[in-house]
Amino acid sequence: MATVEFDVFHERSLAENESAEQSALRQRRFHRIQEIRRREGVSLRSAARNLGLDARTVREQEQSTQDLKISDLQRWQRALDVPIAELLVESEESLSGPILDRARMVRLMKTAAAIQERAEGSRVERLAQMLIEQLVEIMPELKDVGPWHSVGQRRAVNEFGRTFERRYHVADDGSWSAQGDD
């Protein structure tokens, strides 16, 4: 009889432990995707288009408590054009030296590319190009890193985007398509 009571008690404690672990997992933050998407100025709709997902799925994946697969994180990293380390929540443990160095190099490359892109004089552009070449020489995988996103150059209320300038054809069934640029 004592064995049966112990087994019942043991089963109950296992169930309590599992629910406590599941509760802790649900509250744990795994990533900062939504925060980074907003910081980079990428709309939910643009993110969905870049990821090839519907907006509902994107919203679900953005939740910091959502435990994503590495392949999903890599798709987000490409869509937001940031180092994958920026998407992850920092733990109490510091990142290893090589990972920190790589993140610094990526940020440096993004800055150099932004300087080159915005350079108004040929001297500054040449210096930025030299810096980019030197960075690629040190770390070849930086070759395809682009500049920082420029946020803050938003249209005024009375300005319209290129979409407004295009002509669209609306069919009887309600579907529409863009016509060639005139």
Number of C-alpha atoms within 10 A of each C-alpha: 5 7 8 9 10 11 11 12 12 12 12 12 12 12 12 12 12 12 12 12 12 12 11 11 14 14 12 14 17 19 24 18 22 18 13 18 21 12 12 16 14 17 11 18 13 14 19 19 14 14 17 11 12 13 16 11 10 19 13 11 19 21 17 21 16 16 17 14 8 10 9 13 19 14 15 24 19 14 17 24 17 22 18 18 17 14 22 16 14 14 9 6 6 8 12 8 9 9 11 13 12 15 17 13 17 21 17 17 26 22 17 23 21 17 18 22 15 12 15 10 9 10 10 14 18 13 15 21 17 14 17 22 16 13 19 17 12 11 13 11 11 19 13 10 17 17 20 18 15 10 10 7 6 8 9 7 6 5 8 10 8 6 9 9 10 12 13 13 11 11 9 7 6 7 8 11 10 11 10 8 7 6
